[in-house]
Amino acid sequence: MTEANNVNSTLQDVSRRELRDLVRTQLQMLLEAADLQAAKAILVPVQPADIAEAIEGLPEAMHALAFRLLSKDEAIEVYEYLDYSVQERLIEELKSQEVRDIVDQMSSDDRARLFDELPAKVVNRLLEQLSPTERQATALLLGYEPNTAGRIMTLEFISLKENINVSQALERIRRLANASEIIYYLYVTDNERRLTGIVSLRDLVTSQPEEIIGDIMTRDVVFVRTDTDQEEVARVIKRYDFLAVPVVDKQQLLVGIVTVDDVIDILEEETTKDIYALGGGVQSSGDNYFQMNLLKVARKRVVWLFVLLITNTVTGTIIKSQEDILTKVVTLTAFIPLLTGTGGNVGAQSSTVVIRGMNTEEIRSLGPLQVIAREAIAGLLLGGMLGIIATVWAFFLQGRIEVAIAVGSSLIAISLLASVSGSALPFLFRFLRLDPALMSAPFITTAVDVLGVLIYFNLARIILKL
């Protein structure tokens, strides 16, 4: 226990990141030495989220052993922070009763997300082990479409009736607080459970005990529906600075709430998905890339690389068809990578700002044509600045003003083409009801490489009079 006490005193003097690394290192060392008492002791002052990260950093064989060091209440809380792959592995390794206790006590929304990641056979087995109440709650959430408010909402909230007074409301909050995920917002419903208003805990505390809820509540309630896309839910909470937003069904019945911690998970998930899509679809957002099988990694990444391979083949064919001009002016070949590379970079910049504008709704006041025209002008300005530099540089390298002008003018045209392509393709994808982030680097590369090379050689023919 002396070693554990020394570690605990050290934890107070390190940053959060250093703390997680220290806990993981010490935990692994103590488990390898089979000193379970000391291993259990060093986890006592550590936050559940940090314990989860420490367990994830251990070798797979130690995951279940480290998890069993936790008390039942700690295990339930830590389990919700673990990566889905670790959660699934623990389900397979822990005893049936341990699994039931953990899964049954999870919040309904976290349990639904876990079940989304598990094989159907495992989900059916776990559903059978849940208590009737939790089984019904989980089945309700799983019945909604993925990535909607209904799928991510929690059923653990407190509702009030309009005709009760503040004193009765506070008593109800005290009775139900431990079973609710949030108590800062109280949702008011009529006798048929229709959402009619909202009252904050602050309003209740500052009101007189005999005041009626219907007199102090806010009737203008911002809400989302069960079929609202989860990204829209995130935007609503961000726009109004909510800690939670109520969810209603088609009959305006209050069925759940989505809390800000769920929104943070949504934003991370959607951002990760968009980043991977922009990177050429290297994986799906639900996978942990660095824990995936390498063959699976290769299969996911080869698709876009195959697109690039075909593109390069087409580009090579175009270059081969220009042998007559290249034979006369060999130096033109030297600037092909410069032109296509610059065009790809300009197009990637345009697509990035447009996709972000779509996600944040910053371009909602502008129409697609206005956005594309704006990016086209930006492309011309960029092309002009880069074209002047490229012209001077090409003349300095080759000493032929005609070649230098061909390179500079081509760069202007390619920059314009890349900006228009990079800004137009996201709108095209959204019109086709596809994720604009799928308009990733290979699409821009395809347009810029093929058309850019054609522009370059045709301008060179005109300027060099060949």
C-alpha positions in Angstrom: 0.0 0.0 0.0 3.0 2.3 0.5 3.6 2.4 -3.3 -0.1 3.3 -3.9 0.1 6.1 -1.3 3.2 7.5 -3.1 1.4 7.4 -6.4 -1.7 9.1 -4.9 0.4 12.0 -3.5 2.1 12.4 -6.9 -1.3 12.7 -8.7 -2.0 16.0 -7.1 1.1 17.6 -8.7 0.5 16.7 -12.4 -1.6 17.9 -15.2 -4.7 16.0 -16.3 -2.9 14.4 -19.3 0.1 13.5 -17.2 -2.3 12.1 -14.6 -3.9 9.7 -17.1 -0.6 8.5 -18.4 0.7 8.0 -14.8 -2.4 6.1 -13.7 -2.2 3.8 -16.8 1.6 3.2 -16.3 1.3 2.5 -12.5 -1.9 0.4 -13.0 -0.2 -1.8 -15.6 2.9 -2.2 -13.4 0.8 -3.2 -10.4 -1.4 -5.6 -12.3 1.7 -7.3 -13.8 3.0 -7.6 -10.3 -0.4 -9.1 -9.2 -0.7 -6.4 -6.5 -4.4 -5.9 -6.8 -4.9 -4.0 -3.5 -2.4 -1.3 -4.5 -3.9 -1.2 -8.1 -7.3 -0.7 -6.6 -6.1 2.0 -4.2 -4.6 4.2 -6.9 -7.9 4.4 -8.8 -9.8 5.8 -5.7 -9.0 9.5 -6.4 -9.3 9.3 -10.2 -12.3 10.5 -12.1 -14.3 7.9 -14.0 -13.5 9.3 -17.4 -9.8 9.1 -16.6 -10.1 5.6 -15.3 -11.8 4.6 -18.5 -8.9 6.0 -20.6 -6.4 4.3 -18.4 -8.1 1.0 -18.9 -8.3 1.5 -22.6 -4.5 2.1 -22.6 -3.8 -1.3 -21.0 -3.1 -4.5 -23.0 -6.3 -6.2 -23.9 -5.7 -9.1 -21.6 -5.8 -6.7 -18.6 -9.0 -4.9 -19.5 -11.3 -7.2 -17.6 -8.9 -7.6 -14.6 -8.6 -3.8 -14.2 -12.4 -3.3 -14.6 -13.1 -5.8 -11.8 -11.1 -3.6 -9.4 -13.9 -1.1 -9.4 -16.9 -1.1 -7.1 -20.3 -1.8 -8.7 -21.3 1.9 -8.8 -17.9 2.9 -10.1 -18.0 0.2 -12.8 -21.3 1.4 -14.1 -20.1 5.0 -14.4 -16.7 4.0 -15.9 -18.3 1.6 -18.4 -20.2 4.4 -20.1 -16.9 6.3 -20.9 -15.2 3.3 -22.5 -14.7 2.9 -26.2 -17.4 0.6 -27.8 -14.7 -2.0 -28.7 -13.6 -2.2 -25.1 -17.3 -2.4 -23.9 -18.0 -5.2 -26.3 -14.9 -7.1 -25.1 -15.9 -6.7 -21.5 -19.4 -8.1 -22.2 -17.8 -11.2 -23.6 -15.3 -11.6 -20.7 -17.4 -10.7 -17.6 -19.9 -13.0 -15.9 -23.5 -12.8 -17.0 -24.6 -11.3 -13.7 -21.9 -8.6 -13.8 -22.9 -7.6 -17.3 -26.6 -7.5 -16.4 -25.9 -5.2 -13.4 -23.8 -2.8 -15.5 -26.0 -2.6 -18.6 -29.3 -2.4 -16.6 -28.0 0.6 -14.7 -26.7 2.5 -17.7 -28.7 5.5 -18.9 -31.1 4.6 -21.6 -29.4 6.7 -24.4 -26.0 5.3 -23.6 -27.4 1.8 -23.6 -29.0 2.3 -27.0 -25.8 3.6 -28.4 -23.9 0.6 -27.1 -26.5 -1.8 -28.6 -26.1 -0.1 -31.9 -22.5 -1.3 -31.9 -23.0 -4.8 -30.7 -23.9 -7.9 -32.8 -27.6 -8.7 -33.0 -27.2 -11.9 -31.0 -25.5 -10.2 -28.1 -28.1 -7.4 -28.1 -31.0 -10.0 -27.9 -29.3 -11.8 -25.1 -28.7 -8.5 -23.1 -32.3 -7.4 -23.7 -33.6 -10.6 -22.2 -31.5 -9.9 -19.1 -32.7 -6.3 -18.5 -35.5 -5.5 -16.1 -38.9 -5.0 -17.8 -38.7 -1.2 -17.4 -35.3 -0.9 -18.9 -36.1 -3.4 -21.6 -39.1 -1.3 -22.7 -37.1 1.9 -22.6 -34.3 0.5 -24.7 -36.7 -1.0 -27.2 -38.4 2.4 -27.5 -35.1 4.1 -28.4 -34.0 1.4 -30.8 -37.3 1.7 -32.6 -36.4 5.2 -33.9 -34.2 5.8 -36.9 -30.5 6.0 -36.3 -29.0 9.5 -36.0 -32.3 11.1 -35.0 -33.3 12.8 -31.8 -35.5 9.8 -30.8 -32.5 7.5 -31.0 -30.1 9.7 -28.9 -32.6 11.1 -26.3 -32.8 10.0 -22.7 -36.0 9.1 -20.9 -34.6 10.2 -17.6 -36.2 13.6 -17.0 -38.6 15.3 -14.7 -42.0 16.6 -15.9 -44.5 18.7 -13.9 -48.2 19.5 -14.3 -49.4 23.1 -14.7 -51.8 23.0 -11.8 -49.4 22.1 -9.0 -47.7 24.7 -6.9 -44.0 25.4 -6.4 -43.8 23.6 -3.1 -45.2 20.4 -4.7 -42.9 20.7 -7.6 -39.8 21.0 -5.4 -40.9 17.9 -3.5 -41.3 16.0 -6.7 -37.8 17.1 -7.8 -36.3 15.9 -4.5 -38.0 12.5 -4.9 -36.9 12.0 -8.6 -33.6 13.8 -8.8 -31.4 10.7 -8.5 -33.3 9.0 -11.3 -33.1 12.1 -13.7 -30.2 13.0 -15.9 -30.8 16.7 -15.5 -32.9 18.8 -13.0 -32.0 22.3 -14.1 -34.9 22.3 -16.6 -38.4 21.0 -15.7 -40.8 20.3 -18.5 -44.5 21.1 -18.0 -47.2 18.9 -19.6 -50.9 18.7 -19.6 -53.0 15.7 -18.5 -52.4 14.0 -21.9 -48.6 14.5 -21.6 -48.4 17.2 -24.3 -45.6 19.6 -23.8 -47.0 23.0 -22.8 -44.1 24.8 -21.1 -40.8 24.8 -19.3 -39.6 26.1 -16.0 -36.1 26.3 -14.7 -34.9 25.2 -11.2 -33.9 28.8 -10.6 -37.4 30.0 -11.3 -38.8 27.5 -8.8 -36.3 28.4 -6.1 -37.0 32.1 -6.4 -40.8 31.8 -6.5 -43.2 31.7 -3.6 -44.1 28.1 -2.4 -47.8 28.7 -3.2 -47.4 30.0 -6.7 -48.8 27.7 -9.5 -46.4 26.3 -12.1 -48.7 27.4 -14.9 -48.2 31.0 -13.8 -44.4 31.0 -13.7 -43.6 28.7 -16.6 -42.5 29.8 -20.1 -45.0 28.7 -22.7 -42.8 29.5 -25.8 -40.8 26.2 -25.7 -38.0 25.3 -28.2 -38.2 21.6 -28.9 -37.2 19.0 -31.5 -39.2 16.1 -32.8 -38.2 12.4 -32.6 -37.3 12.3 -36.3 -35.1 15.5 -36.2 -31.6 14.8 -37.5 -29.0 14.7 -34.7 -26.9 17.4 -36.3 -30.0 19.7 -36.2 -30.5 18.9 -32.6 -26.9 19.9 -31.9 -27.4 23.2 -33.8 -30.5 24.0 -31.7 -28.7 23.4 -28.4 -25.8 25.5 -29.6 -28.0 28.3 -31.0 -29.9 28.7 -27.7 -27.2 27.8 -25.3 -29.3 25.0 -23.8 -28.2 22.3 -21.4 -31.0 20.2 -22.8 -33.8 20.3 -25.3 -37.1 18.4 -25.1 -38.1 15.8 -27.7 -41.8 15.4 -28.7 -43.5 12.9 -31.0 -46.0 13.6 -33.8 -48.8 14.2 -31.3 -46.7 16.8 -29.4 -46.3 14.3 -26.5 -43.1 14.8 -24.4 -41.1 11.6 -24.8 -37.5 12.5 -23.8 -34.7 15.1 -23.7 -31.4 15.4 -25.4 -28.7 16.8 -23.1 -25.6 18.8 -24.0 -23.2 16.0 -23.2 -24.9 13.9 -25.9 -24.5 16.8 -28.3 -20.8 17.0 -27.6 -20.6 13.3 -28.6 -22.7 14.0 -31.7 -20.4 16.9 -32.8 -17.3 14.8 -32.3 -18.9 11.9 -34.2 -20.0 14.1 -37.1 -16.7 16.0 -37.3 -14.8 12.7 -37.3 -17.0 11.3 -40.0 -16.5 14.5 -42.1 -12.7 14.4 -41.6 -12.5 10.8 -42.6 -14.7 11.5 -45.7 -12.5 14.4 -46.7 -9.5 12.2 -46.3 -10.9 9.8 -48.8 -13.2 7.6 -46.7 -10.4 5.9 -44.8 -12.9 4.5 -42.3 -16.4 4.8 -40.9 -16.8 7.1 -37.9 -17.9 4.2 -35.6 -14.6 2.4 -35.8 -11.4 3.1 -33.8 -8.9 3.3 -36.7 -5.8 2.4 -34.6 -7.5 -0.8 -33.3 -8.8 -2.0 -36.7 -7.5 -5.0 -38.5 -4.9 -3.9 -41.1 -6.6 -5.8 -43.9 -9.9 -4.0 -43.1 -7.9 -0.7 -43.1 -6.5 -1.5 -46.5 -9.9 -2.4 -47.9 -11.4 0.9 -46.8 -8.5 3.0 -48.1 -8.0 1.3 -51.4 -11.2 2.5 -53.0 -10.2 6.2 -53.1 -6.6 5.3 -54.0 -8.0 3.3 -56.9 -9.9 6.5 -58.0 -6.7 8.4 -57.9 -4.9 5.6 -59.9 -7.5 5.8 -62.6 -7.3 9.6 -62.6 -3.5 9.5 -63.0 -4.0 7.0 -65.8 -6.3 9.4 -67.6 -3.9 12.3 -67.0 -1.0 10.3 -68.3 -3.0 9.5 -71.4 -3.7 13.2 -72.0 0.0 14.0 -71.6 1.0 11.2 -74.0 -1.4 12.7 -76.6 0.5 15.9 -76.5 3.8 14.4 -77.6 4.1 16.7 -80.6 4.2 19.9 -78.5 6.3 18.3 -75.8 8.9 17.2 -78.4 9.3 20.8 -79.5 9.1 22.4 -76.0 10.3 19.7 -73.4 10.4 22.3 -70.6 6.6 22.3 -70.5 6.7 19.0 -68.7 8.5 20.4 -65.7 5.6 22.5 -64.7 2.8 20.0 -64.8 3.2 18.9 -61.1 3.3 22.5 -60.0 0.0 23.4 -61.8 -2.0 20.3 -60.8 -0.7 20.4 -57.2 -1.6 24.1 -56.8 -5.0 23.5 -58.4 -5.7 20.7 -56.0 -4.8 22.8 -53.0 -6.9 25.7 -54.1 -9.9 23.4 -54.7 -9.4 21.7 -51.3 -9.5 25.1 -49.6 -12.7 26.1 -51.3 -14.5 22.8 -50.5 -13.4 23.1 -46.9 -14.8 26.5 -46.3 -18.1 25.7 -48.2 -18.6 22.4 -46.3 -18.0 24.2 -43.0 -20.4 26.9 -44.0 -23.0 24.3 -44.7 -22.5 22.6 -41.3 -22.6 25.9 -39.3 -25.3 27.4 -41.6 -23.1 30.5 -42.1 -24.0 30.5 -45.8 -27.7 30.1 -45.3 -28.3 33.7 -46.3 -26.4 33.2 -49.5 -27.6 31.1 -52.5 -25.4 28.5 -54.1 -24.7 30.7 -57.1 -23.5 33.6 -54.8 -21.2 31.3 -52.9 -19.8 29.8 -56.1 -19.3 33.3 -57.6 -17.6 34.5 -54.5 -15.2 31.5 -54.6 -14.6 32.0 -58.3 -13.5 35.6 -57.6 -11.3 34.4 -54.8 -9.8 31.8 -57.2 -9.1 34.5 -59.8 -7.4 36.7 -57.1 -5.3 33.7 -55.9 -4.6 32.6 -59.4 -3.4 36.1 -60.3 -1.1 36.4 -57.4 0.3 32.9 -57.8 0.4 33.3 -61.6 2.7 36.3 -61.4 5.0 34.5 -59.0 4.9 31.3 -61.2 5.6 33.4 -64.4 8.7 35.0 -62.8 9.9 31.7 -61.5 9.4 29.8 -64.8 11.3 32.5 -66.7 14.1 32.4 -64.1 14.3 28.6 -64.5 13.9 28.2 -68.3 14.7 31.6 -69.7 11.8 31.6 -72.2 9.1 34.2 -71.8 6.6 32.3 -73.8 6.8 29.3 -71.6 6.7 31.5 -68.5 3.5 33.2 -69.7 1.9 29.8 -70.6 2.6 28.6 -67.0 1.3 31.8 -65.4 -1.9 32.1 -67.4 -2.6 28.3 -67.0 -2.2 28.7 -63.2 -4.8 31.5 -63.2 -7.3 29.4 -65.2 -6.6 26.3 -63.1 -7.1 28.2 -59.9 -10.5 29.5 -61.2 -11.5 26.0 -62.2 -10.4 24.5 -58.8 -12.3 27.2 -56.8 -15.5 26.7 -58.8 -15.2 22.9 -58.6 -14.4 23.0 -54.9 -17.4 25.2 -54.1 -19.9 23.7 -56.5 -19.5 20.0 -55.8 -20.7 20.2 -52.1 -23.9 21.8 -53.3 -24.3 19.2 -56.0 -23.8 16.4 -53.4 -26.3 18.0 -51.0 -28.9 18.3 -53.9 -28.4 14.6 -54.5 -29.0 14.0 -50.8 -25.4 12.8 -50.2 -23.0 13.9 -47.6 -21.2 17.0 -49.0 -18.1 15.8 -47.1 -17.9 12.9 -49.5 -16.7 15.5 -52.0 -13.2 14.7 -50.9 -9.8 15.2 -52.3 -10.1 12.5 -55.1 -13.0 14.4 -56.7 -11.1 17.7 -56.8 -8.0 15.9 -58.0 -10.0 14.3 -60.8 -11.3 17.6 -62.1 -8.1 19.6 -61.7 -5.7 17.0 -63.0 -7.7 16.1 -66.2 -9.0 19.6 -67.1 -6.0 21.4 -65.8 -3.6 19.5 -68.0 -5.9 20.1 -71.0 -6.0 23.8 -70.2 -2.2 24.0 -69.8 -1.4 22.4 -73.2 -4.0 24.3 -75.1 -2.9 27.6 -73.7 0.7 26.6 -74.5 -0.2 25.9 -78.1 -1.9 29.3 -78.5 0.9 31.3 -76.8 3.8 29.3 -78.4 1.9 29.3 -81.8 2.3 25.5 -82.2 
